[in-house]
Structure formats: structure tokens, C-alpha cells
Amino acid sequence: MSERPKEHASKACEGNPLRGFKSHRHRRGTAASARVEHPAGAAVLVLPCRTVPEPVAEPADLDLVRTSYDRVAGTYVAMGAGDLGPTPWLRAALAAFAEDVGGLGPVLDVGCGPGSVTAHLTGLGVDVSGVDLSPRMVAHARRLHPGLRFSVASATDLRLEEASLGGVLGWWSLFNLPRDVLPGVLGSFARALVPGGQVLIGTHVGDGDLVRTEAYGGVPVSWTTHLWQPEQVTALLVGGGLEPVAELRLPAGAWLHPQVLVAARAPV
């Protein structure tokens, strides 16, 4: 009677891969798996693990942009910038987004500022948290919405786990990202979605880049607003593996430029 093979288990997803073993990782779903094969033919075990995403390339002006938003944070809040009250079409878009992603998993509001949209989505029943590059913006968000979750983080260094989110929101918060950086950020959003999960991106429409030296009532800043055509935004999302869902275009009106909201979802 032959001896039963010994089982060899290892923490294949912690630290460096095991020497002398072959590791096969499968990255679909909320957790990856590792099938470890011992060279001597021992039994094979499937071990749960999670991938560790790499950060996106950091913009050269990241520190300047962070400092600028710290500087304008108080004025931004005092002016009521980003107030959804006068914009029923934007509220309607958020309601549609909330209905579509409800029950799929948590939602991340990237570039949440003082948290007004995070709070609005919470009121619509969404399990949402916010992150922002600016510590002062996050401080205002925590003060204004003490029951919600906010943290300081750059959109380029979120390290989102694959298939971990029902939705990601970039509500007029990504236009400062350089043109060679934004595709990587949107790709990280796409990979973080569960099947059917959605990304909703709002941004300024136009061509070219605007170098800003003041904003929100003349406060000194140092950032660049990168303008995008709606078709370009959709192409970036599709390039990340998503399917277009909806597009809302708004004329300039009270804004300096026309605006667009683009929704896209992960294939089911």
C-alpha cells in the first residue's frame, strides 16, 4: 500500500515566492488564488491570496497640487463650491449611479473634497467612503460629515484590490492629472470593479491645458486643468476594459467650459 503524499502548504502570497515551487495565480474575483506544485510531486493545495497592485506613476506636480488645494480648502467650503442644490441634472446622475451600483459593494469617492458628494450618495443608501489628496479638504469633510469615512490619499497611490468595489467616483477630481497619468488611474479603477460595477467620471470639456495661478476668489494656486473631449474620456474607459453606460453633457452656462459626466461599467 503506497504512502499517502504529504501536503505542503505555504503562504505563497506573503513575501517572496517560494523557491523551488511553481506558483499559478488566478486573478478573477475578490481574491486571487495560488496553486503551488512541489517539485517532488506532493499534493497540490489551492491557497487564497490577494494581489498587491502597484501604484500608478506619480505626477511631477503632485506636491504643488496638494499644497494648492490645502490653500483653497477653507475658501472652497465657505463659497459652497460643489453644492448640488442648483444642479438637478447632476443629482439625477448620482441617483442613477446609486441605483445601478446599489448592493454590488462599497463605493469610493476619489477626490472627495469636503465630502458633499460622499454625503449625498450616503443619503441615497450607498456604502461610500471618500479619499482626497488634500489633508485640509479631508479635515473639512470629517468636520462636516462626522459619521462618514474619509482618508488622505492620491488617486495615483490607492492600490485598489481587484474586484473589490461596486463603484468608483471621480467627480470633477481628476482633471489635474497629466494626460499620460490619467489612463493608468482609470485602469486601476476598472480593475477594482466587481462585474457590473461602475465608474462615473465628471470633467471639464475642451481642448488643451489651462495653467491656473489663482482660483476660488483669487487664492494663489499652482495647478494645470487638463481639458478633455467626451469621446476621449469614453475611449480611456473602454481602453481600461469597461463598457459605456451613459453620458451627460452640460453647456458652459455658469461654468467657464462645458462639462461632461461619463459612466462605464465592468462586463458582467
C-alpha positions in Angstrom: 0.0 0.0 0.0 1.6 3.3 -1.1 2.2 6.0 1.3 -0.2 9.0 1.1 1.6 12.1 -0.3 2.4 14.7 2.2 0.6 18.0 1.8 2.8 21.1 1.5 1.1 24.4 2.4 2.7 27.7 2.2 1.9 31.4 2.4 2.6 31.8 -1.3 1.2 35.3 -1.4 3.2 36.7 1.5 6.7 37.9 0.9 8.8 36.5 -1.9 7.6 33.4 -3.9 8.8 30.1 -2.6 12.0 28.8 -4.1 11.6 25.5 -6.0 7.8 25.9 -6.4 5.7 26.9 -9.3 3.0 29.4 -8.5 0.0 29.8 -10.7 -2.1 32.8 -9.8 -5.7 33.4 -10.9 -6.9 37.0 -10.6 -10.6 36.9 -11.1 -13.0 37.7 -8.2 -12.3 39.4 -4.9 -9.3 37.2 -4.1 -6.7 35.6 -6.2 -5.6 32.0 -5.7 -2.2 30.3 -5.8 -1.8 26.7 -6.9 1.5 25.5 -5.5 3.2 22.5 -7.1 6.0 20.8 -5.2 8.8 19.6 -7.4 8.7 16.1 -5.8 5.0 15.6 -6.7 3.4 16.3 -3.4 -0.3 17.1 -3.1 -1.5 20.4 -4.6 -3.3 22.9 -2.4 -5.2 26.0 -3.5 -4.4 28.9 -1.2 -6.4 32.1 -1.1 -4.5 35.3 -1.5 -4.9 38.8 -2.7 -2.9 40.6 -5.3 -0.9 43.7 -4.3 -1.5 46.4 -7.0 1.4 48.7 -7.9 0.8 52.4 -7.7 0.3 54.5 -10.8 3.2 56.8 -11.8 3.2 59.9 -9.6 2.7 63.2 -11.3 5.6 65.6 -11.1 3.5 68.4 -9.7 1.7 66.3 -7.1 3.1 68.3 -4.1 2.2 71.6 -5.7 -1.3 70.4 -6.4 -1.7 69.1 -2.9 -0.4 72.4 -1.4 -2.7 74.4 -3.7 -5.8 72.5 -2.6 -4.8 72.8 1.1 -4.6 76.6 0.5 -8.1 76.9 -1.1 -9.9 74.4 1.1 -11.3 77.0 3.5 -12.5 79.3 0.8 -13.9 76.4 -1.2 -16.1 75.4 1.7 -17.1 79.0 2.6 -18.2 79.6 -1.1 -20.2 76.4 -1.2 -18.3 75.2 -4.2 -19.6 71.9 -5.4 -23.1 72.4 -3.9 -25.5 70.0 -5.6 -28.6 72.1 -4.8 -28.6 74.2 -8.0 -27.8 71.2 -10.3 -30.8 68.8 -10.6 -29.2 67.0 -13.6 -26.2 66.2 -11.6 -28.3 65.0 -8.7 -30.2 62.8 -11.2 -26.9 61.3 -12.5 -25.9 60.5 -9.0 -29.3 58.9 -8.3 -28.9 56.7 -11.4 -25.4 55.7 -10.4 -26.5 54.9 -6.8 -29.4 52.7 -8.2 -27.1 50.8 -10.5 -24.3 50.1 -8.0 -26.5 49.5 -5.0 -25.8 46.1 -3.5 -22.7 45.5 -5.6 -20.2 46.5 -3.0 -18.6 49.6 -1.5 -18.1 52.8 -3.5 -15.0 55.0 -3.4 -15.3 58.8 -4.0 -11.8 59.7 -5.3 -11.0 63.4 -4.8 -13.9 63.9 -2.4 -13.0 67.4 -1.3 -15.1 68.4 1.7 -17.4 65.4 1.3 -20.6 66.8 -0.1 -21.0 64.2 -2.9 -19.9 61.4 -0.5 -22.6 62.6 1.9 -25.2 62.8 -0.9 -24.5 59.2 -2.0 -24.7 58.1 1.6 -28.2 59.7 1.7 -29.1 57.6 -1.3 -28.2 54.4 0.5 -24.7 53.8 -0.9 -21.9 52.4 1.2 -19.4 55.0 0.2 -16.1 56.5 1.6 -14.0 59.4 0.4 -10.4 60.0 -0.3 -8.6 63.2 -1.2 -5.1 64.4 -1.9 -5.5 67.4 0.4 -5.3 66.9 4.2 -7.2 70.1 4.8 -10.0 69.1 2.4 -10.3 65.8 4.3 -10.3 67.7 7.6 -13.3 69.7 6.4 -15.0 66.5 5.2 -14.6 64.9 8.6 -15.8 68.0 10.4 -18.9 68.5 8.2 -19.8 64.8 8.0 -18.5 63.2 11.2 -20.3 59.9 10.6 -18.7 59.2 7.3 -15.3 57.7 6.4 -12.6 59.9 4.8 -8.9 59.5 4.3 -5.9 61.2 2.7 -4.6 59.6 -0.5 -3.6 60.4 -4.0 -5.5 58.9 -6.9 -2.2 57.5 -8.2 -1.5 55.6 -4.9 -4.7 54.0 -3.9 -3.5 50.4 -4.6 -7.1 49.1 -5.0 -7.6 45.4 -4.8 -9.1 43.7 -7.9 -12.8 43.2 -7.9 -13.2 45.0 -4.5 -15.6 47.8 -5.3 -19.1 48.3 -6.6 -18.3 51.7 -7.9 -15.7 54.4 -8.2 -16.5 58.1 -8.5 -14.2 60.8 -10.0 -16.4 63.8 -9.6 -14.5 66.6 -11.2 -11.5 65.5 -9.3 -9.2 64.0 -12.0 -8.6 67.0 -14.3 -5.3 67.9 -12.7 -3.8 64.5 -13.6 -1.4 64.8 -16.6 -2.6 63.2 -19.8 0.0 60.4 -19.5 -1.1 59.6 -16.0 -5.0 59.6 -16.2 -5.2 56.3 -18.3 -3.3 54.4 -15.6 -5.6 55.8 -12.9 -8.7 54.9 -14.8 -7.3 51.5 -15.5 -6.8 51.0 -11.7 -10.4 52.0 -11.2 -11.6 49.5 -13.8 -9.6 46.6 -12.3 -11.1 47.4 -8.9 -14.7 46.9 -10.0 -16.8 43.8 -9.5 -18.7 42.6 -12.5 -21.4 45.2 -13.3 -19.7 47.8 -11.1 -19.4 51.3 -12.5 -17.0 54.2 -12.8 -18.6 57.7 -13.0 -16.2 60.5 -14.2 -17.0 64.2 -14.4 -14.7 66.7 -16.0 -14.3 69.9 -17.9 -14.7 69.7 -21.7 -12.4 71.4 -24.2 -9.0 71.1 -25.9 -5.6 71.9 -24.4 -4.4 72.7 -20.9 -5.1 75.7 -18.6 -2.3 76.7 -16.2 -4.0 78.2 -13.1 -2.3 80.6 -10.8 -5.4 81.6 -8.8 -8.8 80.1 -8.0 -11.9 80.4 -5.8 -11.9 84.1 -5.3 -8.3 84.8 -6.1 -6.5 82.3 -3.8 -3.0 81.6 -5.2 -2.7 78.1 -6.7 -0.3 76.2 -8.9 -2.0 73.5 -11.0 -3.0 72.7 -14.6 -6.5 71.9 -15.7 -6.4 69.4 -18.5 -9.5 69.7 -20.8 -10.9 66.5 -22.4 -13.4 65.9 -25.1 -16.2 63.4 -24.1 -15.1 60.9 -26.7 -11.6 60.9 -25.3 -12.8 60.2 -21.8 -15.0 57.3 -23.1 -12.1 55.9 -25.1 -9.9 55.8 -22.0 -12.6 54.0 -20.0 -13.1 51.5 -22.9 -9.4 51.1 -23.1 -9.4 50.0 -19.5 -11.8 47.2 -20.3 -15.1 48.9 -19.4 -18.4 49.3 -21.3 -20.0 52.7 -21.8 -23.3 53.1 -19.9 -24.3 56.8 -20.2 -23.1 60.3 -20.9 -24.4 63.6 -19.7 -23.2 66.8 -21.4 -23.8 70.2 -19.9 -23.3 73.6 -21.6 -20.9 76.1 -20.1 -23.7 78.2 -18.5 -22.4 79.2 -15.1 -19.1 77.3 -15.8 -16.2 78.5 -17.7 -16.3 75.4 -20.0 -18.9 72.8 -21.0 -19.0 69.8 -18.7 -19.5 66.1 -19.1 -20.3 63.0 -17.0 -19.4 59.6 -18.3 -20.4 56.3 -16.8 -18.9 53.0 -17.7 -19.2 49.5 -16.2 -17.2 46.3 -15.8 -18.5 43.5 -18.0 -20.8 41.1 -16.3 
